[in-house]
Amino acid sequence: MKRSAALLFSLLFLVSFGMTVSAQANPKIGVCIYKFDDTFMSYVRNQIETAAKGKATLSVQDSQYDQPKQNDQIDQFIVQGMQTLAINMVDPSAVSVLIGKAQKKNLPLVLFNREPVAADMAKYAKAYYVGAKAQESGTMEGDIVADYWKANPSADLNKDGVLQYVMLIGDPSNTDAKFRTEYSIKAVTAAGIKVQKLAEDTAMWDRPKAQEKMAAWLTAYAGKIEVVFANNDDMALGAIEALKAAGFFKGGKYMPVVGVDATPPALDALEQGYLLGTVLNDAKRQGLATWDLAYSLAQGKKAATAVAPLANADGKADPNGKYVWVPYVKVTKANYTQFK
């Protein structure tokens, strides 16, 4: 009788142990994307889903640019027993609520692409961030424009020695939008070029909205706009559509437009001569780094990523840090083929 009981206990232990190993080998990870129809984020999402195949049970949700909806999705993840959350915030300023929920459950949290402020990140030891330094992308946009302006005297339409520009902004509350706007112009002025802002408005990262804004500016500032800055490629492509409709890009009529992300549609536009330049926001590396980090944490391992080193906020590699910085790359007609 004792022998039978011992055998039953051993079998139960082995089954329980096997289930535990299986759970660790195939953890549950909840992922939220701020909106699925953002071109850049669609590539990040695809990379995460591809990397997770056969390794984790992934639940990927479209937050549809709605922070309350994303909050509900996160609540569901917690109820469903997710072992790690990977969240692309709708509103990075709302992250403190999410951090509070994760902290209460001792749940690892990987935030990606839309950077929260450092003070919020510091509130929770198990909160990490994967992304790129927005200041760097803005600087590269400005460098592309400065190089073009200096190499093409005809770009100064009114010959006043001042670069007149318009700026298409993403979400004004978003850190990336703020820094891309600020640092693109800083780079131009640092190159010794005087600037004048004719117009600046948000198109919320959206191509149709950007097309509408650009069409209005072409009417309001007819013949005065010399450069178009956009915080991302979708808005740059929207501006290009408005410019095409107004007769640009044929008969020698040209308008330099710059964006950020180096998405395939943007690279096509660059190849065809519509887009002056863009900045590679590396969707593949961001997706892989987010996956690597979330997967390690879900398995109960120490935070680690093979794609890019964990770092402090200053970008210096540090195995005990909370940030993974994926570097930007300037993309122009000279090098775009390597990114297609």
C-alpha positions as CSV (number, residue, x, y, z in Angstrom):
1,M,0.0,0.0,0.0
2,K,2.8,2.4,1.0
3,R,4.7,1.4,-2.3
4,S,1.5,2.2,-4.3
5,A,1.1,5.6,-2.6
6,A,4.8,6.4,-3.2
7,L,4.4,5.5,-6.9
8,L,1.3,7.6,-7.2
9,F,3.1,10.5,-5.6
10,S,6.1,10.1,-7.9
11,L,3.8,10.1,-11.0
12,L,2.0,13.2,-9.8
13,F,5.3,14.9,-9.2
14,L,6.5,14.0,-12.6
15,V,3.3,15.3,-14.3
16,S,3.4,18.5,-12.3
17,F,7.1,19.0,-13.0
18,G,6.5,18.3,-16.7
19,M,3.7,20.9,-16.8
20,T,6.0,23.4,-15.1
21,V,8.8,22.9,-17.6
22,S,6.3,23.1,-20.4
23,A,4.9,26.4,-19.0
24,Q,8.4,27.8,-18.8
25,A,9.3,26.6,-22.3
26,N,6.1,28.0,-23.8
27,P,5.3,31.1,-21.7
28,K,2.3,33.4,-22.2
29,I,3.2,36.9,-23.3
30,G,0.7,39.7,-23.9
31,V,1.5,42.3,-26.5
32,C,-0.4,45.6,-27.3
33,I,0.3,47.7,-30.4
34,Y,-1.0,51.3,-30.2
35,K,-2.6,50.8,-33.6
36,F,-2.2,48.0,-36.2
37,D,-2.5,50.3,-39.2
38,D,0.6,52.3,-38.4
39,T,3.0,51.2,-41.2
40,F,6.1,51.0,-39.1
41,M,4.5,49.3,-36.1
42,S,3.1,46.6,-38.5
43,Y,6.7,45.6,-39.3
44,V,7.6,45.5,-35.6
45,R,4.6,43.4,-34.8
46,N,5.3,41.0,-37.6
47,Q,8.8,40.5,-36.3
48,I,7.6,39.8,-32.8
49,E,5.1,37.3,-34.0
50,T,7.6,35.5,-36.3
51,A,10.2,35.3,-33.5
52,A,7.6,33.8,-31.1
53,K,6.5,30.9,-33.3
54,G,6.9,27.6,-31.4
55,K,8.4,29.4,-28.4
56,A,5.6,31.2,-26.7
57,T,1.8,31.6,-26.6
58,L,1.4,35.2,-27.8
59,S,-1.7,37.3,-27.5
60,V,-1.3,40.4,-29.7
61,Q,-4.0,43.2,-29.4
62,D,-4.7,46.3,-31.5
63,S,-5.3,49.2,-29.1
64,Q,-6.8,51.3,-32.0
65,Y,-5.2,54.5,-30.7
66,D,-7.4,54.3,-27.7
67,Q,-5.7,54.4,-24.2
68,P,-8.8,53.3,-22.2
69,K,-9.2,50.4,-24.7
70,Q,-5.5,49.5,-24.1
71,N,-6.0,49.7,-20.3
72,D,-8.8,47.1,-20.7
73,Q,-6.6,44.8,-22.8
74,I,-3.9,45.0,-20.2
75,D,-6.4,44.1,-17.4
76,Q,-7.4,41.1,-19.5
77,F,-3.8,40.0,-19.9
78,I,-3.4,40.1,-16.1
79,V,-6.6,38.0,-15.6
80,Q,-5.3,35.5,-18.3
81,G,-2.1,35.0,-16.4
82,M,0.4,36.4,-18.9
83,Q,4.0,36.1,-17.6
84,T,5.3,39.2,-19.3
85,L,3.6,42.2,-20.9
86,A,5.1,43.9,-24.0
87,I,3.3,47.2,-24.5
88,N,3.5,49.9,-27.2
89,M,1.7,52.6,-25.4
90,V,-1.0,54.7,-27.0
91,D,-0.2,57.5,-24.6
92,P,3.3,57.3,-23.0
93,S,2.2,59.8,-20.3
94,A,-0.3,57.3,-19.1
95,V,2.3,54.6,-18.3
96,S,2.2,55.2,-14.5
97,V,-1.2,53.4,-14.3
98,L,0.2,50.4,-16.2
99,I,3.3,50.3,-14.1
100,G,1.2,50.3,-11.0
101,K,-0.8,47.3,-12.3
102,A,2.3,45.4,-13.3
103,Q,4.1,46.1,-10.0
104,K,1.1,44.9,-8.0
105,K,1.4,41.5,-9.7
106,N,5.2,41.5,-9.8
107,L,4.8,41.2,-13.6
108,P,7.7,42.1,-15.9
109,L,6.9,44.9,-18.3
110,V,8.6,45.6,-21.6
111,L,7.6,49.0,-23.1
112,F,8.7,49.6,-26.7
113,N,8.9,52.2,-29.4
114,R,7.0,55.0,-27.5
115,E,9.3,56.1,-24.7
116,P,7.9,57.0,-21.3
117,V,9.6,59.7,-19.2
118,A,12.5,58.4,-17.1
119,A,10.8,59.2,-13.8
120,D,8.0,56.8,-14.6
121,M,10.5,54.1,-15.7
122,A,12.4,54.5,-12.4
123,K,9.2,53.6,-10.4
124,Y,9.5,49.9,-11.1
125,A,12.6,47.7,-11.2
126,K,11.0,45.3,-13.7
127,A,10.0,47.9,-16.3
128,Y,12.2,48.0,-19.4
129,Y,12.2,50.0,-22.6
130,V,13.2,49.1,-26.2
131,G,13.4,51.8,-28.8
132,A,15.6,54.4,-30.5
133,K,16.8,57.8,-29.4
134,A,14.4,60.3,-31.0
135,Q,16.9,63.1,-30.8
136,E,19.2,61.1,-33.1
137,S,16.5,60.7,-35.8
138,G,15.7,64.4,-35.8
139,T,19.4,65.3,-36.1
140,M,19.7,62.9,-39.1
141,E,16.7,64.5,-40.8
142,G,18.2,67.9,-40.4
143,D,21.6,66.7,-41.7
144,I,19.9,65.4,-44.9
145,V,18.2,68.7,-45.5
146,A,21.4,70.8,-44.7
147,D,23.4,68.7,-47.1
148,Y,20.8,69.2,-49.8
149,W,20.5,72.9,-49.2
150,K,24.2,73.5,-49.4
151,A,24.6,71.4,-52.6
152,N,21.7,72.9,-54.4
153,P,21.6,76.8,-54.5
154,S,18.4,76.6,-56.5
155,A,16.6,75.2,-53.4
156,D,16.5,78.8,-52.1
157,L,13.5,79.8,-54.1
158,N,13.4,83.5,-53.2
159,K,17.2,83.9,-52.9
160,D,17.0,85.4,-49.4
161,G,19.5,83.0,-47.9
162,V,16.9,81.6,-45.5
163,L,15.3,78.1,-45.6
164,Q,11.5,78.4,-45.3
165,Y,10.0,75.2,-44.1
166,V,6.8,73.5,-43.0
167,M,6.7,70.7,-40.3
168,L,4.3,67.8,-40.1
169,I,4.2,66.6,-36.5
170,G,3.1,63.2,-35.1
171,D,1.2,63.0,-31.8
172,P,2.2,66.3,-30.0
173,S,2.3,64.4,-26.6
174,N,4.7,61.8,-28.0
175,T,8.4,62.1,-27.0
176,D,9.5,61.0,-30.5
177,A,7.4,63.7,-32.2
178,K,8.8,66.4,-29.8
179,F,12.4,65.5,-30.3
180,R,12.2,64.9,-34.1
181,T,10.6,68.3,-34.5
182,E,13.2,70.1,-32.3
183,Y,16.4,68.3,-33.3
184,S,15.8,68.4,-37.1
185,I,15.8,72.2,-37.0
186,K,18.7,72.3,-34.5
187,A,20.8,70.3,-37.0
188,V,20.0,72.7,-39.8
189,T,20.9,75.8,-37.8
190,A,24.0,74.0,-36.5
191,A,25.1,73.7,-40.1
192,G,25.0,77.5,-40.4
193,I,21.7,77.8,-42.2
194,K,19.1,80.4,-41.3
195,V,15.5,79.1,-41.1
196,Q,12.0,80.4,-41.0
197,K,9.0,78.3,-40.0
198,L,6.1,79.0,-42.2
199,A,3.7,76.4,-40.7
200,E,3.7,73.5,-38.2
201,D,0.8,71.2,-37.3
202,T,0.0,67.7,-36.2
203,A,-1.1,65.0,-38.7
204,M,-1.0,62.3,-35.9
205,W,1.4,60.1,-37.9
206,D,-1.3,59.6,-40.5
207,R,-0.8,59.8,-44.3
208,P,-4.3,61.1,-45.3
209,K,-4.2,63.8,-42.6
210,A,-0.8,64.9,-43.8
211,Q,-1.9,65.1,-47.4
212,E,-4.8,67.3,-46.2
213,K,-2.5,69.6,-44.2
214,M,0.0,69.9,-47.0
215,A,-2.6,70.7,-49.6
216,A,-3.8,73.6,-47.4
217,W,-0.3,74.9,-46.9
218,L,0.4,74.8,-50.6
219,T,-2.5,77.2,-51.0
220,A,-1.7,79.4,-48.0
221,Y,2.0,79.6,-48.8
222,A,2.1,79.3,-52.6
223,G,5.6,79.5,-53.9
224,K,7.1,80.1,-50.5
225,I,7.7,76.6,-49.1
226,E,11.2,75.3,-49.7
227,V,11.4,72.1,-47.5
228,V,8.9,69.7,-45.9
229,F,9.9,68.0,-42.6
230,A,7.7,65.1,-41.4
231,N,8.1,63.2,-38.1
232,N,7.5,59.9,-39.9
233,D,7.4,58.4,-43.4
234,D,3.6,58.0,-43.6
235,M,3.2,61.8,-43.2
236,A,6.0,62.5,-45.6
237,L,4.2,60.3,-48.2
238,G,1.0,62.1,-47.5
239,A,2.7,65.4,-48.2
240,I,4.2,64.0,-51.4
241,E,0.7,63.0,-52.6
242,A,-0.5,66.6,-52.1
243,L,2.6,67.9,-53.9
244,K,2.0,65.5,-56.9
245,A,-1.6,66.8,-57.1
246,A,-0.2,70.4,-57.2
247,G,2.1,69.5,-60.2
248,F,5.4,68.9,-58.4
249,F,8.0,66.2,-59.4
250,K,7.6,66.8,-63.1
251,G,8.8,69.5,-65.5
252,G,11.6,70.4,-63.1
253,K,9.3,71.4,-60.3
254,Y,10.7,69.8,-57.1
255,M,10.1,69.9,-53.3
256,P,12.5,68.2,-50.9
257,V,10.6,66.1,-48.3
258,V,12.2,64.1,-45.5
259,G,10.7,61.6,-43.1
260,V,11.6,58.9,-40.5
261,D,11.3,55.1,-40.5
262,A,12.6,53.9,-43.9
263,T,9.5,51.9,-44.5
264,P,9.3,50.0,-47.8
265,P,6.8,52.5,-49.3
266,A,9.2,55.3,-48.3
267,L,12.2,53.6,-49.9
268,D,10.1,53.2,-53.1
269,A,9.4,56.9,-53.0
270,L,13.1,57.6,-52.5
271,E,14.0,55.4,-55.4
272,Q,11.5,57.2,-57.6
273,G,12.8,60.6,-56.7
274,Y,9.9,61.8,-54.6
275,L,11.4,61.6,-51.1
276,L,14.7,63.3,-50.5
277,G,15.7,61.1,-47.5
278,T,14.5,59.2,-44.5
279,V,16.0,57.8,-41.3
280,L,16.0,54.0,-40.7
281,N,14.0,53.3,-37.5
282,D,15.0,49.6,-37.5
283,A,11.7,47.7,-37.1
284,K,13.4,44.3,-37.4
285,R,15.9,45.0,-34.6
286,Q,13.2,46.7,-32.4
287,G,10.9,43.8,-32.8
288,L,13.6,41.2,-32.1
289,A,14.9,43.1,-29.1
290,T,11.4,43.4,-27.7
291,W,10.9,39.7,-28.2
292,D,14.2,38.7,-26.7
293,L,13.7,40.7,-23.6
294,A,10.0,39.7,-23.1
295,Y,10.8,36.0,-23.6
296,S,13.8,36.0,-21.2
297,L,11.7,37.7,-18.5
298,A,8.7,35.4,-19.1
299,Q,11.0,32.4,-18.5
300,G,12.1,33.9,-15.2
301,K,15.5,34.7,-16.5
302,K,17.6,37.8,-15.9
303,A,16.8,40.5,-18.4
304,A,19.0,40.0,-21.5
305,T,18.8,40.5,-25.2
306,A,21.0,39.2,-28.0
307,V,19.9,41.9,-30.4
308,A,21.1,45.0,-28.6
309,P,22.7,45.5,-25.2
310,L,20.8,46.7,-22.2
311,A,21.9,50.2,-21.4
312,N,21.4,53.1,-19.1
313,A,19.5,56.1,-20.2
314,D,22.7,57.6,-21.5
315,G,23.0,54.7,-23.9
316,K,26.1,53.2,-22.4
317,A,26.0,49.4,-22.3
318,D,25.1,48.1,-18.8
319,P,23.9,44.5,-18.1
320,N,21.9,45.9,-15.1
321,G,20.2,48.7,-17.1
322,K,16.6,49.1,-18.2
323,Y,17.0,50.3,-21.8
324,V,17.7,48.7,-25.1
325,W,18.7,51.4,-27.7
326,V,18.4,50.4,-31.4
327,P,20.5,52.9,-33.4
328,Y,19.0,55.0,-36.3
329,V,20.7,55.1,-39.8
330,K,20.5,58.0,-42.3
331,V,19.0,56.8,-45.6
332,T,19.4,58.7,-48.9
333,K,19.6,58.0,-52.6
334,A,23.3,57.1,-52.0
335,N,22.6,54.1,-49.7
336,Y,18.9,53.2,-49.8
337,T,19.3,50.0,-51.8
338,Q,20.9,48.2,-48.8
339,F,17.7,48.7,-46.8
340,K,15.2,47.5,-49.5
